Amino acid sequence: MASNWGQCRHPGWYYNLLANPRASVTVGDVTRAVSAYEAEGEERERLWQRGLEFNPAWVGYQRRAANRRFPVMVLTPSGAQPIEEARTA
């Protein structure tokens, strides 16, 4: 959710993903390659509702940013294998 805490502009990472949809995501100690796209239509609405279950604060953010609709970005795995194991010190 490109909420940017309810600010008047989309977050910088949103524009980065539009310019280059290839990215990496780290969860725990595993980093995976992903591709991003912006959800539209029914998919966006479904994901928005699921997102509100996860983080109800987005409702308040949406009120604050009444002049813009939050983009919902979808990240899909680019490959089945992790691209690297993150290092912990």
Z-matrix of the N, CA and C atoms (Angstrom, degrees):
N
C 1 1.449
C 2 1.524 1 107.77
N 3 1.277 2 116.37 1 121.27
C 4 1.463 3 120.59 2 -179.46
C 5 1.523 4 109.21 3 -89.10
N 6 1.325 5 115.52 4 61.74
C 7 1.468 6 120.63 5 -175.22
C 8 1.522 7 113.17 6 -78.35
N 9 1.328 8 116.43 7 -33.30
C 10 1.469 9 122.12 8 -177.92
C 11 1.534 10 110.92 9 52.34
N 12 1.338 11 114.91 10 37.90
C 13 1.467 12 121.47 11 176.63
C 14 1.533 13 112.69 12 60.12
N 15 1.345 14 116.58 13 23.84
C 16 1.457 15 119.82 14 178.95
C 17 1.517 16 114.51 15 82.02
N 18 1.321 17 117.10 16 15.30
C 19 1.465 18 120.57 17 177.63
C 20 1.524 19 109.73 18 -70.98
N 21 1.321 20 116.91 19 169.65
C 22 1.470 21 121.08 20 -176.64
C 23 1.522 22 113.04 21 -76.84
N 24 1.335 23 118.34 22 -11.43
C 25 1.462 24 122.11 23 -178.88
C 26 1.517 25 110.65 24 -120.48
N 27 1.335 26 114.34 25 154.07
C 28 1.460 27 119.58 26 173.35
C 29 1.534 28 108.48 27 -67.02
N 30 1.331 29 117.96 28 152.93
C 31 1.469 30 120.29 29 177.89
C 32 1.532 31 111.61 30 -68.74
N 33 1.319 32 115.46 31 155.40
C 34 1.457 33 120.87 32 -179.04
C 35 1.516 34 113.30 33 -57.89
N 36 1.358 35 117.19 34 -37.54
C 37 1.465 36 118.85 35 -177.92
C 38 1.526 37 111.58 36 -62.15
N 39 1.326 38 118.28 37 -28.40
C 40 1.459 39 121.61 38 178.12
C 41 1.540 40 109.58 39 -61.81
N 42 1.327 41 116.52 40 -47.61
C 43 1.467 42 120.72 41 179.51
C 44 1.525 43 111.35 42 -66.39
N 45 1.325 44 116.98 43 -35.13
C 46 1.463 45 120.68 44 176.40
C 47 1.528 46 110.47 45 -61.37
N 48 1.352 47 117.07 46 -43.72
C 49 1.461 48 120.23 47 179.74
C 50 1.525 49 111.97 48 -68.79
N 51 1.324 50 117.84 49 -33.28
C 52 1.462 51 119.31 50 175.59
C 53 1.524 52 110.66 51 -64.95
N 54 1.327 53 116.12 52 -41.35
C 55 1.465 54 121.17 53 -179.17
C 56 1.523 55 112.03 54 -70.51
N 57 1.329 56 116.42 55 -36.86
C 58 1.461 57 121.92 56 -179.42
C 59 1.517 58 108.28 57 -145.97
N 60 1.324 59 118.36 58 98.85
C 61 1.460 60 120.67 59 -175.70
C 62 1.526 61 115.00 60 -72.59
N 63 1.315 62 118.02 61 -4.20
C 64 1.467 63 120.27 62 175.06
C 65 1.514 64 108.79 63 -82.79
N 66 1.325 65 115.29 64 132.34
C 67 1.459 66 120.01 65 -178.50
C 68 1.523 67 108.64 66 -151.78
N 69 1.320 68 115.23 67 179.93
C 70 1.463 69 120.41 68 172.31
C 71 1.512 70 108.09 69 -132.12
N 72 1.325 71 114.52 70 148.09
C 73 1.462 72 122.01 71 -179.26
C 74 1.521 73 107.62 72 -127.16
N 75 1.324 74 116.25 73 133.35
C 76 1.451 75 120.99 74 177.09
C 77 1.519 76 108.94 75 -111.36
N 78 1.319 77 115.36 76 125.21
C 79 1.459 78 122.45 77 174.91
C 80 1.520 79 106.22 78 -124.56
N 81 1.322 80 115.17 79 119.24
C 82 1.461 81 118.56 80 -174.26
C 83 1.510 82 109.26 81 64.08
N 84 1.320 83 116.20 82 -121.59
C 85 1.466 84 119.17 83 -179.32
C 86 1.527 85 112.44 84 -110.61
N 87 1.336 86 117.29 85 17.30
C 88 1.463 87 120.95 86 -178.65
C 89 1.533 88 109.73 87 -118.27
N 90 1.333 89 115.51 88 130.20
C 91 1.461 90 122.41 89 177.11
C 92 1.517 91 108.48 90 -109.97
N 93 1.343 92 115.99 91 132.69
C 94 1.465 93 121.22 92 -179.57
C 95 1.525 94 110.12 93 -126.27
N 96 1.318 95 115.53 94 146.68
C 97 1.456 96 122.06 95 173.61
C 98 1.529 97 108.08 96 -78.05
N 99 1.343 98 115.92 97 138.20
C 100 1.462 99 121.65 98 178.92
C 101 1.516 100 109.77 99 -136.58
N 102 1.325 101 114.62 100 162.19
C 103 1.467 102 122.39 101 170.50
C 104 1.517 103 106.72 102 -119.87
N 105 1.330 104 116.64 103 142.16
C 106 1.459 105 121.64 104 -175.82
C 107 1.520 106 111.05 105 -113.48
N 108 1.329 107 114.75 106 147.23
C 109 1.457 108 120.82 107 168.69
C 110 1.523 109 108.00 108 -148.39
N 111 1.329 110 115.12 109 157.83
C 112 1.452 111 120.63 110 -179.16
C 113 1.525 112 109.55 111 -89.79
N 114 1.330 113 115.86 112 124.42
C 115 1.467 114 120.72 113 177.96
C 116 1.519 115 109.39 114 -70.58
N 117 1.310 116 116.12 115 143.17
C 118 1.464 117 122.66 116 179.26
C 119 1.526 118 109.07 117 -133.22
N 120 1.322 119 115.48 118 163.45
C 121 1.460 120 121.49 119 172.42
C 122 1.519 121 114.03 120 58.94
N 123 1.329 122 115.49 121 -136.13
C 124 1.461 123 121.67 122 -177.07
C 125 1.518 124 111.66 123 -61.85
N 126 1.328 125 117.51 124 -38.33
C 127 1.466 126 120.21 125 179.26
C 128 1.524 127 110.26 126 -60.84
N 129 1.333 128 117.09 127 -45.08
C 130 1.457 129 120.28 128 179.62
C 131 1.520 130 110.73 129 -61.09
N 132 1.327 131 116.89 130 -46.48
C 133 1.473 132 120.07 131 -178.48
C 134 1.520 133 111.64 132 -62.80
N 135 1.329 134 116.89 133 -42.02
C 136 1.468 135 120.76 134 178.20
C 137 1.528 136 110.98 135 -62.25
N 138 1.331 137 116.63 136 -46.31
C 139 1.463 138 120.36 137 -179.89
C 140 1.530 139 111.23 138 -67.95
N 141 1.327 140 117.32 139 -36.67
C 142 1.465 141 121.12 140 177.47
C 143 1.534 142 109.25 141 -60.11
N 144 1.320 143 118.10 142 -46.84
C 145 1.464 144 121.58 143 179.89
C 146 1.530 145 111.18 144 -63.46
N 147 1.318 146 117.79 145 -41.16
C 148 1.472 147 120.57 146 176.60
C 149 1.516 148 110.57 147 -65.04
N 150 1.326 149 116.01 148 -38.32
C 151 1.461 150 119.96 149 177.87
C 152 1.520 151 111.89 150 -62.48
N 153 1.328 152 116.94 151 -38.73
C 154 1.467 153 120.33 152 178.64
C 155 1.521 154 111.65 153 -64.92
N 156 1.325 155 117.61 154 -30.95
C 157 1.467 156 120.69 155 174.51
C 158 1.523 157 109.81 156 -65.28
N 159 1.317 158 116.18 157 -38.36
C 160 1.461 159 122.09 158 179.97
C 161 1.526 160 111.68 159 -73.56
N 162 1.336 161 116.87 160 -43.99
C 163 1.458 162 121.22 161 -177.04
C 164 1.530 163 110.08 162 -137.68
N 165 1.331 164 118.21 163 87.49
C 166 1.461 165 121.22 164 -179.43
C 167 1.532 166 113.47 165 -60.97
N 168 1.321 167 118.64 166 -17.25
C 169 1.474 168 121.41 167 179.12
C 170 1.519 169 111.83 168 -62.13
N 171 1.346 170 118.03 169 -21.31
C 172 1.461 171 120.46 170 179.86
C 173 1.523 172 111.74 171 -61.67
N 174 1.335 173 117.55 172 -25.12
C 175 1.467 174 119.89 173 176.66
C 176 1.529 175 109.52 174 -61.99
N 177 1.331 176 117.46 175 -45.98
C 178 1.463 177 121.72 176 177.58
C 179 1.510 178 111.96 177 -64.63
N 180 1.329 179 116.61 178 -40.28
C 181 1.463 180 120.21 179 178.23
C 182 1.527 181 109.79 180 -61.17
N 183 1.335 182 115.96 181 -40.75
C 184 1.460 183 120.05 182 -179.13
C 185 1.527 184 110.75 183 -64.40
N 186 1.334 185 116.70 184 -38.70
C 187 1.464 186 119.81 185 176.84
C 188 1.521 187 111.12 186 -61.81
N 189 1.336 188 116.09 187 -43.16
C 190 1.469 189 120.75 188 179.79
C 191 1.516 190 112.29 189 -63.27
N 192 1.315 191 116.34 190 -34.50
C 193 1.469 192 121.68 191 -176.46
C 194 1.524 193 109.67 192 -104.90
N 195 1.309 194 116.56 193 46.12
C 196 1.470 195 122.20 194 -171.90
C 197 1.527 196 113.23 195 -55.66
N 198 1.314 197 117.70 196 -22.06
C 199 1.466 198 119.82 197 -177.05
C 200 1.527 199 113.28 198 -88.44
N 201 1.318 200 118.64 199 0.00
C 202 1.459 201 118.51 200 179.12
C 203 1.528 202 111.23 201 -139.21
N 204 1.296 203 114.36 202 149.06
C 205 1.460 204 122.18 203 177.98
C 206 1.520 205 107.80 204 -96.56
N 207 1.327 206 116.99 205 129.66
C 208 1.464 207 120.04 206 -178.19
C 209 1.529 208 110.59 207 -71.04
N 210 1.316 209 116.88 208 124.18
C 211 1.457 210 118.94 209 172.61
C 212 1.527 211 109.87 210 -66.78
N 213 1.308 212 115.49 211 144.54
C 214 1.462 213 121.88 212 175.05
C 215 1.517 214 106.48 213 -113.79
N 216 1.314 215 116.32 214 114.77
C 217 1.453 216 121.30 215 -178.44
C 218 1.523 217 109.78 216 -98.56
N 219 1.323 218 115.32 217 140.27
C 220 1.450 219 122.49 218 178.18
C 221 1.516 220 107.73 219 -111.70
N 222 1.326 221 116.10 220 129.51
C 223 1.462 222 121.83 221 177.98
C 224 1.518 223 107.81 222 -109.94
N 225 1.323 224 116.54 223 122.27
C 226 1.459 225 121.21 224 179.27
C 227 1.518 226 109.17 225 -114.37
N 228 1.334 227 117.04 226 140.56
C 229 1.468 228 119.82 227 -179.61
C 230 1.525 229 111.25 228 -60.00
N 231 1.329 230 115.69 229 136.26
C 232 1.464 231 120.70 230 177.24
C 233 1.519 232 111.51 231 -85.84
N 234 1.315 233 116.60 232 -21.38
C 235 1.458 234 121.80 233 -179.82
C 236 1.512 235 109.67 234 -154.56
N 237 1.288 236 117.34 235 162.55
C 238 1.459 237 121.43 236 -177.09
C 239 1.530 238 112.38 237 -79.49
N 240 1.315 239 117.11 238 -24.11
C 241 1.461 240 120.23 239 -175.43
C 242 1.518 241 111.69 240 -98.77
N 243 1.336 242 117.16 241 144.70
C 244 1.464 243 120.08 242 173.04
C 245 1.532 244 110.30 243 -57.96
N 246 1.343 245 116.85 244 144.95
C 247 1.457 246 118.85 245 179.15
C 248 1.527 247 111.74 246 -84.67
N 249 1.323 248 116.28 247 -21.70
C 250 1.466 249 118.84 248 174.18
C 251 1.518 250 108.36 249 -169.08
N 252 1.279 251 115.43 250 156.77
C 253 1.447 252 121.45 251 172.22
C 254 1.522 253 106.82 252 -92.32
N 255 1.315 254 116.96 253 124.98
C 256 1.466 255 120.00 254 179.10
C 257 1.524 256 108.96 255 -66.03
N 258 1.278 257 116.15 256 145.88
C 259 1.465 258 121.81 257 -179.76
C 260 1.528 259 109.84 258 -92.20
N 261 1.308 260 116.40 259 136.74
C 262 1.468 261 120.14 260 174.45
C 263 1.515 262 107.76 261 -115.47
N 264 1.321 263 115.95 262 137.73
C 265 1.457 264 120.00 263 -177.46
C 266 1.508 265 110.29 264 -98.83
